[in-house]
Amino acid sequence: MTVIDAGGRALGMAAAMGWEILWPLVLGFFLSGVVQAVVRREQVTRYLASDSPRSLAWATGLGAASSSCSYAAVALARSLFRKGASLSAAMAFEIASTNLVIELGIILALLMGWQFTLAEFIGGPLMIVAVALGFRLWVRGRIVDAARAQAERGVAGSMEGHAAMDMSVDANGTVWQRLFSREGFTSVAHYYVMDWASVLRDIVIGLLIAGAFAAWVPTSWLQTFFLANDPTAAKIWGPVIGPLVALLSFVCSIGNVPLAAVLWNGGISFGGVVSFIFADLIIVPIVLIYRKYYGTQAALRITGIFYLAMVLAGYLVEALFGLVHLIPTSRSATVVEAGFAWNYTTWLNLAFLGLTALLVVRFVRTGGIPMLRMMGGAPPPADQHTGHDHH
């Protein structure tokens, strides 16, 4: 096989995987936009002022309702911290807004099976609890004070402008009245397009890496690397190595799901898949952003605690799902070959592309283009609320 043939096969598989997950991505981002349109951020901070179980529960729920790419989630967590949220609650919000969101669950179910979706939504809270305990032990006192002082400097990271925008509806009325108003339609359209713009790069990179892995890396190599022929060793090794593979792949957000499917077919353990997907928050560029936001010492502790929590969550999910016999016995995640057919996927994609066109037109007609140029802007002062007027 020539280099051109190999590259063409990798690109073809990446494109086929992208076509396979298109409609659930559109559906997920649309539902996320609906939720964000009626949930205002300006009152969020008061629920996150401590590291109590109640504050962590609020942070988890509000984070799951505030779908973000990994970079925007990290920026938004820093913004909440600057406005008075505890560091533990801000981190819980960050984890939930990337790993407990609708679109991730849909893609996991489609490519890998409902068991992985369930594992994600059980493992996420377990990871948040582990992170909160780790912060109580190793991130407190002078470290938190130094992190807050560094955060107050407002050093720019990535996706700052997107994280600062609150485009939810501020009109009176019930949730349904606000949602079905003209302002509600505009808000959903703005969240939809902005969320797509924030993660599109990661999705494309993730698909390209997954396509290359599927096309070029023999399954036998992956099985050897993940110790697939020794089930006990594989269960121990998987959650340890999963986050490290993610860290070096530079893929974050939903973009790492296609690669997770390839790794699962290649022999990584069930718990290893879970820890790999969680690791979008410790890829190298984000670790460098932690250093900008909170200082070197706090960044190292955040990264270390996140890694340990991911590994622990992987082990716990593996053990729990093993006890109730929910771990899939076949490794048949959807890693499709290039091709086109008039099947249900095609018809659903066409229908949801129509929805996308409708939302994009609304976005453009209501002043959305200048907002795209502001996505990577500098963060606003901690006491400044950044929104958008839909009237």
N, C-alpha and C positions, 0 to 999 in steps of 0.2 A: 504493500500500500504506500503510495507516494505521500509526500507532505501535504500536497494540495488535497488529495483524497481524504486524508486523515482530518485535515482542518475542515473540509466540507462536511464530513460526517459529524464532527463535533458541533458545528454550527447548525446542521440540520436537526440534531437531537435537541439542542438548546431551543430552537424555534418550535419544535414539536411540543416540548414540555411547556413552553410559554403559551402555546395555543390551548393546551389541555387545562391550564390553570387560569385562563383569562376570565371566564365568566364568574367563577367564585371570587376572584379578586375584585371584580367590579361590584358584585353583590356585597362583599364584606366592607369595602370602602363606602358604599352607599349607605349601608346600615350604620356604620360608624359615623358618617356625616350626619345622619338623622339624630343619633344620640348626642353628638357634640353640639348640634344646633340648639338644643333645649337645655343643655347643662352649662351654666356659666362658671367660668374659672375664678371670677373675682371673689367668690365666697369660699373657695376651696381651702385656702390656707388656714382658716380658723379651725378646720377639722383636723389639721395635721400638726398641731402645735407641740405635741409630745410624742414619746415613743411607747405610749400605752397600747394595749391590745385594741382598744376602740379606735385610736388614731390610725393604727396600722390597717385595721379593717376598712376604715374610710379611705385611706390612701390606696388600698388595693382596688376597691370598687370604683373610685373615681379615676384611677389610672386605667383600668380596663375600659372605662367609658370614654377615655381620651386617647384614642388610637394615635400613635406617633411612630415615625421612623426612629431608629435607635439614636441618631444624632439629635433630633428634635426632642426626644424624651429626656436625654441627658441635659440638654439646655433648659428644658422646662423644669426639671428637678432642681437645678441650680437656682432658677428664678423663684421657685417656691421656698427654697432654703433661705434666700435673701429676704423674702417677705415674712419670715417668722416660723416656717415649718421646721420641725426637727429634722436632723440629717437622716435618721432612720426612716421616718415617714416619707421624706423626699425620695429616698432610694427605693422604698416599697412602691411608691407611685411610678417611678421610672421602670421598675421591673414589670409591673402590671401593664403599663401602657405599651410595652413591646411584646410581651409574652402571654398575655391573657386577653387578647383582642379577638374580635369576631372573625376577621379575615384569615388570621393564622389558623384558627380552629377549622375553618372550612377547607383550606388548602391541605392541611394535614389529613383530614378525613378523606379527601378526594385522592391524594397521591399515595397515602400510606395506610389508611384505615381508621375507623372510629376509635380504635384502642389508643392510637397515638394522640388523638384530640383529647380524649379523657385523661391520658397521662399528663398532657401539657397543663390541663386545668386543675389537676390534683397536685402535680409537681410544682407549679408556680407558687401557690400559697405555702407549700413546704419550704421552698427556697426563701420566700420572704421572711418566714419565721426564723430560719437559720441565719439570715442576714441580720435581723433585728437582735438576735442573741449575740452574734459576733460583734455587732456595734456596741452592745452594752459591755462587752468584755474588753474590746481593743480600740474602740473609737469613742473617746470621751474626754472630758476635762480640757486640757491644753490643746489637744489635737483638734477637737471640735472648735475651740476658740480660734485657733490658727486657720482652720478651714473656712470659718465664717469671715474672718478678716480678708482672706484671699478672695473669697466669693464676692465680697463687697467691692473689690477693685473692678469687677465687671469685665475681666479679660475675655475677649471674644473667642468663641470656639467654632462651632459649625451649626448651621440651621438656626441661628439665634432669632432671626426675624420671624421665621415660621413658628417657633416656640412662643414668641411674645404675642402673637395675634390671637385675640379672642373674638371670634366672628359669630358667637351665639346670639340668639334673638333676645333682645331686652324689652320687648313689648309685654304688656299685661295680658292676662287671659290664661286659660288652661294650656296644658302641654300640647294638646291636639290643635287648639286654636292658633297657637304660636307656630306650630309645625306646618299647618296648611295655609298660613298667610303668605303673602308675597315675600315678606321678609324671611319667613321660614324657608321657602324655596330657594331664595338667594343664599341663605346661610348654608344649607345643605350643599348647594352647588360649589360654594367657595371652599368648604371643608373637603369636599370630594376631590376637586382638582388640586388643591394644595397638598393634600395627603398623597395623591398620586405623584405629584412633582417631587415630593420629599423622598420617596422610596424607589422611584423608577430606576435610578442608577444602581441601587443595591439589587433590585430584582434582576436587571439585565446582567450584572456581574455574576450573580448567583447562578443564573441559568447557563451562562457561558462556562463557568467552572464546573457545574454539574454535567453539562454536555461533554466537556473535555474529559472528565473523570470517567463517564460512562463509555465514551468512545475509545479512550486510550489506555486506561488502567485495567489490566486483566483482573477479573473477579478473584482469581486464585491468589494474586498478590494481596488484595485487600483482606481476604480470608486469613492469610498468614499474618498480616500486620495486626489484625483484630483478634487473633488467637481463636478463630471460629471453630477449630477442631477440638478445642478443650472448653466445653461449656462453662465450667466453674471459673477457669482463668479468664474467659471472655467477659463474664459478669463482673469480675474484679477490675479488669483492665479497661472496659468500655467507658464507664463514667469518668475515669481518670484522664484518658486520652481524648475523649470527645471534645471538651472545651479547648484543649490545646490545638486540635485540628482546626476548630472554628477560629481561634485566635490568629493562627497563621494564614487562614484563607482570606482574611480581611472582608468577609461577607457578613452582613448584618441584616436585621429585620427579617421580613418574609423571604428575602433572597436566599437564606440558607436552607429552606425546606427542600427544594429540588436536590441539593447536595446531600441532605439528610437521607433522602430516598435512595440515592446511589450508595451511601455508606451502609444503610440497612441491608440492601441487597448484597453488599460486599461482606457482611458478616459482623458488623459492630453490634454490640448487645442492645437490648431494649432500653436499659438505663443509660447506655452510652448515647443513644439517639436523643433522649430527653436532655441530658447535660449538654450535648452539642448545640441543640436549638437554643437553650438558655444563654449560651456563651456569646450571643451577639453584643452583649454589654461589656465584654472584656477584649474585643479585638484591639489590635495595636493602636489604630488612630484614636479610638475612644479612650484608651488608657492615657494617651498623651493629652487629651482634652481634660480628663480628671486632674491631671497635674496642673493645667492652666487654671482650672476652676477652684481647686481646693488645696493646692500645694503638693509637694513631692511626698511628704510623709503620709498625708491623708490619702493620696492617690494610691500609694502602694498598699495601704491597709484596705481600702475599698476593693481594689483588684483582688487581693489575696482572700478576703472574706467572700467576695462574690464567687471566686473559683471553688473554695471549699464548700460553699452552699450549693453550687451546681453539682459537684460530685456527690454530696450527701443526698440531694434531691434525686439524683439518678439512682443511687443505691436503694433509697426508700421506695421509689416507684417500682423498680425492678422486683424488690422483695414483696411488696403489696400485690402487684399484678400477678406475680408468680403464685402467691397463695390462693388467689381466686381464679387462677387459670385463664387470665385474660391476655397473656403475651401471645401474639400471633405465632403459629407454628411454621408458616411458610413465609419466605422472603420474596414477596411479589409486589413490592412497591411499584407504582407507575413510573417507569422510565421509558418513554415511548420512542419508537423509531420515527424518522421523518416520513411524512405522508399526509394525505388529506382525504377525508371521507365525509359524505353527507350523513352525519350521525347526530345524536342528541347534543353532543358537545358543540358541533358547528352551529346548530340552530340556536342554542342558548347563547353562544358567543355573539351571534348576529343580533339577537334581541337585546343583550346587555350593551353591545356597542351602540345601539340606538339610544339607550338610556344615557350612555356616556356623552353622545353627541348633544342631547338635550341639555344636560348639565353644563357642558363646556360652553354652549351658546349662551346660557344664562350667566355663566361666570364672566365671559368676555363682555357681555352687554351691561354688566353691573360693576365695572371698574376692576376686574380681577387682574388684568395684565400688569398694572403697576405693582400689585402685591407680589407677583412672582419675582419681580426684580428686588423685592425687599426681603426675600426669604433668608438670605445669608447675612443680613445686616447686623450691626452691633446691638448688644442687649440694651434695653431701656433701663433707667434708674430703677432701683428696687421698689420704690413707692409709686411708680408710674404704671397705670393700666393701659395696655395697648389693645385697641379694639378696631372695629370697622363699622362705619355707619351704613346700614342697609336702606335707609329711608330715601 
